[in-house]
Amino acid sequence: MAFLEIAQTGDIKAWKTGNSYAEVERVIGRYLAALALSDKPVLEALRDPVWSRHKLNGGGDALHLIDNALSSESANEPINWAGGVWLTSLQIFRDSIAVVRLDDWDNDKAAIMLLFMVDGKWRIASEFSVTAAPGVNAAAMRINTNEQKILTTLASFFDAVEQGATSILHDLSDENWCAKQHSPMHRVTAENMDSFAARIATASQGLRRDNCKVADVQILYNRLACVRVDMPHPAHTAIFLLCRRGQDWVIAEKASSGEVAEQPPVHRLAM
């Protein structure tokens, strides 16, 4: 007998289910349509107040930041949304944060979107888009992976957090680094590196390397990486977005399904 049949017979709930996946997919669909139509009221309604976009397009390794401080007219779209893209990955963690990957394989482009649940609705908080660097050998890029370099960067980041080494944290991070998570008031907060470094310098440490587990690593065109880290005590998930700088990788954003507290526990990465 199949597992699901056994579960149903024994009145066992095999897994928790909900409408979140369908809801996130609808939000992304509405958002892409609004981008294609330049429908600014809809775009603003679907974006959280902390929304930002990072673009890693063309030559060079610099991330170009666009946020709510800039006018919509200056926020050129990174992908030809009207031509259609593939939703290749959708992950939701604790009905709090969602990670969406979009691919435009015809044009060697991809994007990662982060959404937060706010007041019962999914809102887009971050967008990262990347285009394959000109002249890159696609076959070689698929074979040669930078995964270990990416994980080494994260390990160095958590070591610096444990040691309160703020200068190292700055060295490991993009100049527009940001940490996003829920506040106790259930809004999304955005924290720059100066604020983050000052907070962890006075926060209760209690770091445990075995409390952080790397669960997923996605590398997009060898230029952008999305890493999921699960932390069981207290239970939450962190998403790290990294970009390549020459032969090195720096952290551009950290998003968490947890909440900012007065003295949040900080956990060290298990490698």
C-alpha positions as MATLAB code, in Angstrom:
seq = 'MAFLEIAQTGDIKAWKTGNSYAEVERVIGRYLAALALSDKPVLEALRDPVWSRHKLNGGGDALHLIDNALSSESANEPINWAGGVWLTSLQIFRDSIAVVRLDDWDNDKAAIMLLFMVDGKWRIASEFSVTAAPGVNAAAMRINTNEQKILTTLASFFDAVEQGATSILHDLSDENWCAKQHSPMHRVTAENMDSFAARIATASQGLRRDNCKVADVQILYNRLACVRVDMPHPAHTAIFLLCRRGQDWVIAEKASSGEVAEQPPVHRLAM';
ca = [
       0.000    0.000    0.000;
       1.292    3.458   -0.882;
       2.400    5.739    1.935;
      -0.390    8.250    1.351;
      -2.999    5.494    1.485;
      -1.557    4.260    4.780;
      -1.526    7.806    6.130;
      -5.154    8.401    5.121;
      -6.264    5.065    6.558;
      -4.594    5.832    9.860;
      -5.807    9.426    9.862;
      -2.184   10.572    9.750;
      -1.421   14.023    8.408;
       1.573   13.354    6.194;
       2.574   17.005    5.894;
       1.263   20.472    6.538;
      -0.401   22.089    3.565;
      -1.840   25.471    2.788;
      -2.563   27.932    0.008;
       0.722   29.786    0.316;
       2.336   28.334   -2.804;
      -0.653   29.217   -4.979;
      -0.834   32.670   -3.385;
       2.848   33.401   -4.008;
       2.520   32.214   -7.601;
      -0.451   34.551   -8.099;
       1.501   37.483   -6.641;
       4.449   36.792   -8.956;
       2.096   36.475  -11.935;
       0.424   39.799  -11.145;
       3.800   41.419  -10.590;
       5.255   40.265  -13.910;
       2.135   41.437  -15.716;
       2.378   44.832  -13.988;
       6.044   45.093  -14.992;
       5.181   44.328  -18.605;
       2.434   46.981  -18.552;
       4.401   49.507  -16.449;
       1.446   49.539  -14.048;
       3.029   51.543  -11.221;
       0.060   51.440   -8.772;
      -0.004   47.633   -8.894;
       3.779   47.419   -8.587;
       3.744   49.658   -5.521;
       0.921   47.650   -3.966;
       2.825   44.388   -4.350;
       6.178   45.739   -3.148;
       6.976   46.071    0.538;
       8.187   49.487    1.745;
      11.701   47.993    2.151;
      11.719   46.763   -1.484;
      14.994   46.959   -3.352;
      16.409   45.591   -6.598;
      19.992   44.619   -7.333;
      21.164   44.112  -10.911;
      24.313   42.274  -11.971;
      24.161   42.713  -15.715;
      26.693   43.114  -18.512;
      30.409   43.297  -17.783;
      31.938   44.017  -14.380;
      31.117   42.698  -10.926;
      29.363   45.704   -9.383;
      25.812   45.254   -8.103;
      23.593   48.152   -9.162;
      21.103   49.008   -6.416;
      17.618   50.388   -7.024;
      15.315   51.022   -4.068;
      12.228   52.979   -3.121;
      14.301   56.146   -2.830;
      14.574   56.225   -6.620;
      11.757   57.031   -9.002;
      10.084   54.213  -10.893;
      11.167   55.835  -14.163;
      14.826   55.241  -13.282;
      14.259   51.603  -12.350;
      14.826   49.990  -15.728;
      13.589   46.418  -15.718;
      16.373   43.794  -15.830;
      14.475   41.156  -17.831;
      12.090   41.352  -20.772;
       9.160   40.236  -18.635;
       6.687   40.713  -21.464;
       8.477   37.987  -23.445;
       7.794   35.447  -20.719;
      10.079   33.775  -18.170;
      10.096   30.424  -16.382;
       9.250   30.145  -12.691;
      11.777   27.401  -11.962;
      11.787   27.347   -8.162;
       9.441   28.391   -5.348;
      10.265   27.715   -1.711;
       8.343   28.868    1.374;
       9.673   28.732    4.915;
       7.388   28.777    7.961;
       4.725   30.727    6.043;
       6.953   33.734    6.683;
       9.392   34.107    3.786;
       9.357   32.866    0.182;
      12.201   32.512   -2.319;
      11.314   32.560   -6.030;
      13.662   31.916   -8.948;
      12.840   33.048  -12.486;
      14.813   32.057  -15.591;
      14.987   33.542  -19.086;
      17.170   30.892  -20.718;
      16.868   32.354  -24.207;
      18.709   35.463  -23.043;
      20.982   33.958  -20.334;
      19.213   35.871  -17.566;
      17.783   34.910  -14.190;
      16.297   36.549  -11.102;
      15.732   35.749   -7.433;
      12.828   37.349   -5.567;
      12.279   37.342   -1.810;
       8.766   37.775   -0.423;
       7.580   38.252    3.164;
       4.165   37.565    4.656;
       2.840   40.871    6.009;
      -0.671   41.266    7.421;
      -1.812   38.063    5.728;
      -0.470   39.042    2.301;
       2.715   38.188    0.422;
       4.782   41.258   -0.430;
       7.919   41.442   -2.574;
      10.876   42.725   -0.546;
      13.895   42.034   -2.765;
      14.822   41.339   -6.378;
      18.213   40.188   -7.623;
      18.762   39.817  -11.353;
      21.814   38.505  -13.190;
      22.926   38.181  -16.803;
      25.682   35.841  -17.960;
      28.932   37.740  -18.385;
      29.879   38.410  -22.038;
      32.115   35.755  -23.534;
      31.614   33.233  -20.738;
      32.004   29.610  -21.827;
      28.706   28.106  -20.684;
      29.981   24.508  -20.707;
      32.978   25.324  -18.527;
      30.774   27.394  -16.225;
      28.527   24.410  -15.578;
      31.462   22.134  -14.746;
      33.498   24.484  -12.550;
      31.536   25.402   -9.440;
      32.311   28.053   -6.821;
      30.200   26.378   -4.141;
      33.094   25.819   -1.725;
      34.230   29.447   -2.065;
      30.679   30.580   -1.341;
      30.419   28.409    1.768;
      33.852   29.562    2.927;
      32.636   33.169    2.683;
      29.614   32.320    4.822;
      31.780   30.493    7.376;
      34.023   33.569    7.609;
      30.927   35.738    8.052;
      29.655   33.680   11.000;
      33.132   33.548   12.533;
      33.294   37.349   12.320;
      29.853   37.601   13.953;
      31.020   35.366   16.809;
      34.202   37.377   17.292;
      32.490   40.742   16.895;
      34.961   41.525   14.110;
      33.058   44.363   12.460;
      35.841   45.263   10.021;
      35.822   41.698    8.657;
      32.035   41.818    8.336;
      32.357   44.926    6.180;
      35.062   43.277    4.056;
      32.837   40.245    3.437;
      29.796   42.308    2.457;
      28.669   44.352   -0.519;
      28.585   48.111    0.064;
      24.771   47.976   -0.118;
      24.486   44.971    2.205;
      21.123   44.620    3.915;
      19.471   42.304    6.443;
      15.694   41.919    6.164;
      13.358   40.183    8.585;
      10.145   40.660   10.528;
       9.999   43.031   13.463;
       7.963   42.216   16.604;
       5.277   44.440   15.036;
       5.157   42.023   12.051;
       6.544   44.532    9.606;
       9.647   43.923    7.517;
      12.761   45.722    8.687;
      15.853   46.508    6.589;
      19.155   46.882    8.416;
      22.421   48.118    6.882;
      25.805   46.695    7.857;
      26.671   49.502   10.287;
      23.486   48.864   12.251;
      23.880   45.080   12.083;
      27.513   45.183   13.213;
      26.690   47.497   16.121;
      23.860   45.207   17.218;
      25.824   41.944   17.165;
      28.716   43.612   19.015;
      26.451   44.034   22.074;
      24.144   41.043   21.556;
      24.262   37.873   23.599;
      26.534   35.499   21.679;
      25.880   31.834   22.611;
      26.967   30.665   19.152;
      26.713   26.992   18.254;
      28.177   25.826   14.957;
      26.011   22.687   14.938;
      22.843   24.795   15.034;
      23.313   26.061   11.457;
      22.853   23.699    8.534;
      23.407   24.590    4.892;
      20.346   23.159    3.153;
      20.540   24.513   -0.402;
      23.001   26.334   -2.679;
      21.986   27.802   -6.040;
      24.581   29.459   -8.281;
      23.300   31.592  -11.155;
      25.698   32.118  -14.092;
      28.667   31.929  -11.725;
      27.895   35.500  -10.637;
      25.049   35.302   -8.108;
      24.383   32.722   -5.387;
      21.394   31.999   -3.153;
      22.115   29.934   -0.029;
      19.587   28.586    2.460;
      20.689   27.983    6.057;
      18.338   26.248    8.522;
      18.627   26.983   12.248;
      16.543   24.687   14.483;
      17.057   26.448   17.851;
      15.138   28.693   17.684;
      13.552   27.380   14.510;
      14.037   29.714   11.564;
      15.573   29.877    8.106;
      18.055   32.385    6.720;
      18.590   33.165    3.043;
      21.900   34.646    1.898;
      22.388   36.333   -1.488;
      26.009   36.593   -2.601;
      27.690   38.049   -5.684;
      31.107   37.341   -7.160;
      33.884   39.943   -7.023;
      36.658   38.663   -9.253;
      37.695   35.381   -7.617;
      35.956   36.195   -4.311;
      32.336   36.245   -3.172;
      30.673   38.899   -1.001;
      27.331   38.847    0.798;
      24.775   41.266   -0.628;
      21.732   40.440    1.487;
      20.550   38.288    4.362;
      16.860   37.544    4.889;
      15.380   35.591    7.775;
      12.078   33.988    8.711;
      12.723   35.003   12.326;
      12.162   38.312   14.075;
      14.491   41.074   15.213;
      14.679   41.071   19.010;
      16.500   43.295   21.470;
      19.281   40.730   21.804;
      18.774   38.133   19.076;
      20.701   34.848   19.286;
      23.374   34.605   16.623;
      24.398   31.171   15.399;
      27.553   29.978   13.759;
      27.548   28.145   10.442;
      28.208   24.416   10.337;
      30.496   23.464    7.484;
];
